[in-house]
Amino acid sequence: MANAVIFLGLLIFLAHVFSAFFSRKRVPDVLMLMIIGIIIGPLLGLLLPSDLGVVGSIFASLTLIFILFESGTDISINTLRDAWKNLAKVSLTSFVLSVVIVGILGHFVMGLEWNASLLLGSILGGTSSAVVIPLVKQLSIKKENEVVLVLESAITDVLCIVFALAFMESYKIGGVQVGSIVGKVISSFLLALMIGIAGGIVWASVLDRVRKIRNSMFLTPAFVFIIYGLTETMDFSGAIAALAFGMVMGNTEYFEFSFLKKFSREGMMRLEPQEKAFFSELVFVLKTFFFVYIGLSIPFNDFSALLYGGLITLVLFVMRLILIKFIIGERAPSYDKTIMSMMIPKGLAAAVLATMPEQLNIERGMEIIPGATTIKYVTYSVVFISILFTSILILLMDRMPLLRRFYSFFFGKMSESQENSDKVSQNSGNEEEKQTDIFHEVAGIFGRRGSEKSPEVEGTDIPLETADNSSLNITTEDDEN
């Protein structure tokens, strides 16, 4: 027990250090967290996903809820209005092409029958909110393009779930019903959106009274859990409901209605800065354990699954590159388009859906869905490799001129966008400043001290101890007077 507690403390500490490294050196923290999971899981066998039982899946769902809710509070309705066309084109086109391409690879390369191949394509058709959102928040891209990536991850989760379940249902009834699939997509999205918006309006209207209750900080996420659970119980998308709830809480001025004044004299209340900071800390901790959990789940004992997973991931990255080239307008900065072309990591939804065909076979006592085990392990491999590819590409963007030239060939010169990217550590707010402070504290513990030479200021040859007016002998206007 003592060792487990020590490990949890070290893990949270390391997560802050990794985040600080990402802020300064562009080494993605999610990649290093996954490596920790790989070391303690597949390599050393100290902990396996099965050891966590149902706790693992519940924890993963909580992470998704928190990330979507917090992300929704940062999305402006005005920005969404500007970005919706690109959002629709990227989300729908990327999902359809992913299903088709993976379906073809599954049938002709992996030897799966067509229904099973398209099922695999549906599972891998989306992007992961738990990966995309933390990454784009630490990169300097335009707000409307950030919104496209965030909402794409939520929308494609819905598409993945509905289409994958529809293909699994086709094995029970002996055929695919297109009309039923389309109807489920529309109802799952729109009704979940309505539930999330209604829940957000109700909560924002009573929040001033809720705050008078002692220790009420956690009541807002508790209400989000209720909204998510009720939506999932009705077979709609809880993820979309959580995202919509957060958007209402971040844009209350658009939802002010006169009849709501009966419930609140102060009107609809936004989240206060300390509440948002609290939720941000919760997301950070949950994200830390989530990516370690992903690392635990990688099937390194199945080489063919890793090989197929690598092939699928590579083809999907090429598809995404061409897609962004022709869909995103010329006005978008080249750096933004480059980042958007990299953002196709798979995550929670894919991992959960991948287990369902095998579970269905076990429940029926026969192989209803052929190749179910292959689908599961290939999906796990794509989850790992796609996150690895995305992380490495982001890391190398500022360090490898050849890679920059490659993407410049597709999207044009990155001078202006890269200038913005280089300033990300200065403009990303108080949270990143705190992370950088932690980095300096760690460097102070393990680095140079006392009379030893101090580290240099990044991007200059001036030591830290001389980076002030007095030591540089810079004459200021006050000195002249």
N, C-alpha and C positions, 0 to 999 in steps of 0.2 A: 504493500500500500504506500509506504513512504517513497519508494522508488517511482511509483506512478505519479504521485503528487509533485515530486521534483521534476519529472519529465514534463508535466503539464506547465509548470512554471517556466522551465527553460524554453519550451516551445513558444510560449507567448512572448518571452523576451526576444528570442531569435526572430520571430515574425516582425517585431518592430525594427530590429536591425536590418532584416532583409528589405523591408519597405523603405528604410533610409537609403540602402544601397541602390534600390530601384530609382529613387528620386535623384540620386547623384550620378550613378554609373549606368543606369538603364539595364541592370541585371534583374529581370522580372522576379518578384518575390514568390509568385505562384509556382514558378519552376523549382525554386529551391525548397519550397514546402512539399511539393510532390516528391522530390528526391529524398527528403526525410522519410516520407511514407514508404518509398521503395526500399530504403535501407532497413527500416524496422519491420517491414512486412515481407515482401518476396525474397530479399537477400538474407536477412538474419532469422526470419521466422518468429520474431518476438511477439508479433500481433497480427492477426488475420481478420478480414472483414467479418467472417463468421463468428469470431469471438465477441463482436459487438451486438450480434443478433438484430432484433428489430430496432434497437437504439440507433444503429447506423443510418437506416433509411429515414427515421423520424428526424434525426439531427440534420440530414441533408435537406429535408423539406423545410425545416425551420430556417436554415441558411438561405434558401431560395426566397422564402417569404420576406425575410428582413432585407435582403439585397434589393428585391423588386420594390418594396415599400419605400425604402430610403431613396432609391433612384427616382421613383415617381415624384417625391417631394421636390426634387431638383429640376424637374422638367417644366418649362414655361409653356403655357398654352400658345403664346405668340410664336415661340420657336417651333412648336409642333405644327402650327398653321403653315409655317414656311417650309417645313420639312416633309409634309405628308406625301407629296408626290414621289420623292425619292424613296421614302419609306415603303410605299406600296410596291414600287417597281423592284427595289432590291429584295424585299422580303419574299414576295410571291415568286419572282423569277428565280432567285437563288434556291428556294425550296423545291420548286418543280424540277429544275435542272439537276439538283442533287439527287432527287428520287430516281430520275431517269438514268443518270450516269451510274449511280451505285447499283441500280437494278440490272443494268447491262453487264457491269463487272461481276455482280453476284451470279448471274446466269451463265455467262460465257467463260469466266475465269475461275470462279469458285465452284461451279457446277450445281448451284441451287436451282430449284424450279422457279418459274416466273413469279408466282405469288410470294414465295419466300424471299426472292431477290428484291421485289418491290417493298416487301415488309421491312427488309434491312435498309432500303433507301429511305423509307418513311422515318425510321428510327434515327437515321443520321442526317436528315434533311435540314435541321435547324442549327442554331448556335446557342451557346450556353450563357445565360444571364450571369451565373456565378463567376464566369471567367471574363466575359466581355466587359461588364460594368466596372469592376475594379481596375482593369487595364486602361480603359478609355478615360477614366477619371484622373489618371496619372499621366496622360499624354495631352499635349497642347494641340487640339483640333477644334475647328469651329463648332459652336454649340449645336447648330442644326444638324451637322454630321454626327456629332455625339448622340443626339436624340435618335437619329436613324438607326445607329448601331444598338442602342439600348432597347428601343421598341421592337426592332427586328428580332432580338433574342427572345422577347416575351411572346411575340406573335407566332414565330416559328415553333416555339414550344407547344402552342395550341395545335398547330397544323400537324406536328409530329405525333402528338398524343391521339388526335382524332383519326388520322390516316392509318397509323399503326394498329389501333384498335379495330378499325374497319377491315383491314386486311386479315387480322386474326379472326374476326367474326366471319369472314368469307370462308374460312376453313370449316366453320360449324354449319353454315347454310349452303355451302357448295358453290358460291359465286360472289362476285363483287357487285354491290349495288351503288352505282355512281350517285344517283339522286340522294340516297341516304347519307352518303359521305358528305356531299355538299351541304345538305341540311344541317348535319351535326356540326360542321365547321362554323356556319353562320350563327347557329343558336348558341354554341359554346362560347363564341367570341362576344356576340352582342349582349347576351343575357348576363354573362360574367361582367362585362363592362358596366351594365346598368346596376348590378348588385354592388359593385365596387364604388361607383359614383354615389349611389344612395347611402351606402354605409359611411362614406366620407362626409357627405352633407350632414347626416345625423350627428356624427361624432364632432365635427367642427362646430355644430350649433350648441352642443352641451359641454364643450371642452372647458369653458370658463367655470362651470359648476364642478366638473370633475377635478379640476386643479385645486379645489378647496379641500379635497379629501387628502388625508395624510398619506405620504408615500405613494403618490398616484402616478409617478413617472412611467411605470411599466404598464399602466392601464391602456395606453394607446396601442402598443404592440399586441397586448392581449386581445383588444378588439379586432385588430387585423387578423389574428389567429382565428377568431370566431367567423369573420367574413370569409376567410379562405376556406375553413372547414365546411361552412354551410354551402358555399359555392361548389366545392368538390362533391359534397353529398348529393347535390342535385345534378351531378354529372356534367358540370360546366367547368371552365378553367379557373381554378383558384388563383393561379399565377396572374392572369389578366385582372382579376378582381383586386388583388393586393396592389398591383401597379396602379390601377385606376383610383383606388383609395388614396394612395400616396399623392397622386396628381391633384386630387381635390384638396388635400391638406396643404399643398404647395401653391394652389391657385384659388384660394377661397373667394377672392373678389369676383370671380366669374360665376359663382354659385350663390350669390346673395339673393334671397327671396323674401318678400315682405312677411309671409306667413310664418317664417322661421323666427321672427322677433318675439313670438309668444314663448319660445323656449329659451331665448338668450337675449338679455338686454344689451349686451355688448356686441351682438352680431356674431357672425362666424369667426372663429379664432384660428389663427395660424399656429404652427409649432414655434415655440420659442427657441432661441439659439442654444440654450443649455439642453433642451430636449433633443434637438437635432444632433448635438455633440454626443449625447448619451447613445442615441441610436447608431451613430457612426462608429462608436467604440464597440457596440455589440456586433455590428456587421464585421468589423475588423477581426474580432476574436472568433466568430463563427466561420468566417472565410478561412482563417488559419487552419482550423481543424478539418474543414471540408476538403481542402487540397491535400492534406496529409491522408485523409480517408481515400481520396482518389488514388494516391500513390500506393496505398495498401491493396487496391483492387486490381492492379495490373497483372495479367496472366503471362508472366515470363516463361512459364513451363510449356507454352504452346507456341512453337516457333512459326508454324504455318499461319496462325491467327495474327501474329505480329507482322508477318510478311504481307498478308492481305490487307491488314490495317494500314501499313505504310503505303501500299499502292493506292488504296482508296483515298487516303489523306492527300497524297501528292496530286492525284487527278482533280480532287475537289479544290485544291489551292490554285491550280492552273485555271479551272473553270471560273473561280471567283475573280481572278485577275482579269480575265477577258470580260466578265460580266460588268465589273466596276468601270472598266475602260469605256464601254459603250453605253452604260446607263447613267452614270453620274456626269452632270453637265461640266462644260469647260470652265465655268466660274469657280468651281470648287478647287481649292489649293491642291497642288500635286501631292504634298505631304499627306493631306487628309485622305485623298484617294488611295494612296499607298497603304495607309493604316487600315482603311476599310477593306482593302483587298486581302489583308492578312487576318482579318477578324472572322474566322470560321471555326473556332474551337468548339468541340462537343463537350457535354458535361452531364449534369444530373438527369435531365429528362431522358437522354439516350441510354444512360446506364440503367435506369429503372425500367424503361420499356424493354431493354434487351433481355431482362430476366423473365419476362412474362410468357414468351413462347414455350420455354422449358417448363415453367410452372404449369402451364396448360396441359402439356403432355403428361406430366406427373399426375395431375388431377384426374385426367381421363384414363390413365393407366395404359396408354398407347401413344404411338407417334402420330399425333394429328398434324403437327407442323414439322415437316422434315427439315433437318439441319438446324434445329433450335439451339443446340449447344454451340455450333459454329457461329450462329448469329450473335450469341451472347459474347463469346470470346473475341470475335472480330470487332464488335462494338466497343468493348473495353479497350482493345488495342488502338482503335481510332480515337477514342477519348484521350488516351495518354499521348499518342503521337501528334494529334492535332494541337493539343495544348503546348506540347514541346516545340513544334514548328512555329506556332504563333509567338511564343516567348523568345525563341532564338532569333527570329526575324526582327522583332522589335529591338532586341539587344544589339544586333549587328547593324541596324539602320544607320546609326551615327558613327560606327566604328569601321565599316567596310565600304570604301569608296566604290568598289566593283558592284556591290549590291545596290548602292544608291544610283549608279549609272544604269543598272538594269531596270529599276523601277522608273527612272527618269525617261528611259526610252519609251515606256508605255504612257506615262502620265505627264511628261514635261519636266522642266527644271524645277527644283525644289527650293530655290533660294529663299523666297519670302516665307514659305511655310516652315522651312528648317530654322530660319531665324526665330520664328515663334516657338518652335520646338526646343531650341537651345535655352529659351527663357522660361521653360516650364517650371524649373525649381524656384524661380523668383515670383511667379504669378499664380501658383496653385493653392494659395491660402494658408491659413494658420495651421491646419492639420499637417501639411507637408513641412512647415517650418519646425513644428514640434519633432517630426521624424528626423529632420536634419540635425536638430539639437541632440537627439539621442545618438545619432551617428557620431557627432563630435565627442559626446560623453564616452562612448565606447572607445573611440580613437584615443581619448585621453587616458583611459585605463590601460590599454594595451600598446599604445603608440609612444611617441617621443615625449619626454618630460624634461623639466628643469632647464639645464643648460644645453640640452640637445637641440639640434636644428629643428625648427618648427616646420610643419607641412606648408606647402605653397598654396596660395589662393588659386582656386580652379580657374584655368584659362589665362593666368598671368604668371610672371616670374617673381612676384613680390611676396615675401614671407608674410605670414599672418601678423607677426608682431610689429611689422613695419607698415601695415596697411592702415595708417591714420595720418592725419595732417601733420602732427608734430614730428614724427620720425621721418617723413618724406620731405619735410621742410617746405610744404606748400603754403604759399602766402595767401591768406584769405582777405576778404574785403575788410573785416574787423581789424586784422593786423595792420593794414595800411592806414586805417584811421587812428 
